[in-house]
Amino acid sequence: MNRFKVVFLGASLLVLTAVLAFRPAETEPKGIQWMTFEQMQAAQKQKPKKVIIDIYTDWCGWCKKMDKTTFEQPAIAKYVNENFYAVKFDAESKPSITFAGKVYNNPQRYHELAMKLMDGKAGFPTSVYLDETLKPITPPIASYLDAKQFELIINYLNTESYKRVSFDQYSQEFKSLIQQ
């Protein structure tokens, strides 16, 4: 091998090593890692967690605002991704969904499962919180929630403080990690 080839090969390996050594570290995904009902139920069988279901529609302005402000807030996304399974559910979706052993369809404007989870009252966005056995922990919350409100609720539920203290008492003592 001539000297030029050896130098060229050595320089190429040096550049490749430098590129690999100084590339940015993998970053956490932006926002909440949403699942389908099927993915969530499969994950539940492997490792049970509480579940957050965001019920929305494509035309809902408050739903879009909650996506951009609340769900993409880094502290919220990190906490949800570590402690919950999160399902994003379009209330106007058409496909049948099997949930907790029952098949739900969309015979009308809103999906049967959406209406069941929202206790028969359509309002968007609606947040639904389930325990590890897929039973509701709280009534559905049909309202836009800013990052601090959402953070308070998910901490209250995840720490199971709802079993010991009232929400009002918990909210007075809660220290937010969100800077707004």
Number of C-alpha atoms within 10 A of each C-alpha: 5 6 8 9 10 11 11 11 12 12 12 12 12 11 12 11 11 11 11 9 10 8 8 8 7 6 6 9 12 12 20 23 17 18 16 15 19 13 13 20 19 12 14 17 10 9 9 17 21 22 26 19 22 25 25 25 19 11 9 12 14 16 20 17 15 21 19 12 14 23 23 17 20 18 18 21 19 18 15 24 16 12 15 21 26 23 21 17 20 16 25 17 16 14 10 14 19 14 14 11 7 8 11 16 16 18 10 9 10 17 21 20 21 26 16 12 20 21 11 11 13 17 17 21 25 23 22 21 23 21 18 16 12 16 12 15 16 13 13 19 16 17 14 20 21 15 22 17 13 17 23 17 17 19 19 19 18 17 10 13 13 16 10 8 12 11 15 9 9 17 16 8 8 13 11 14 11 12 7 5
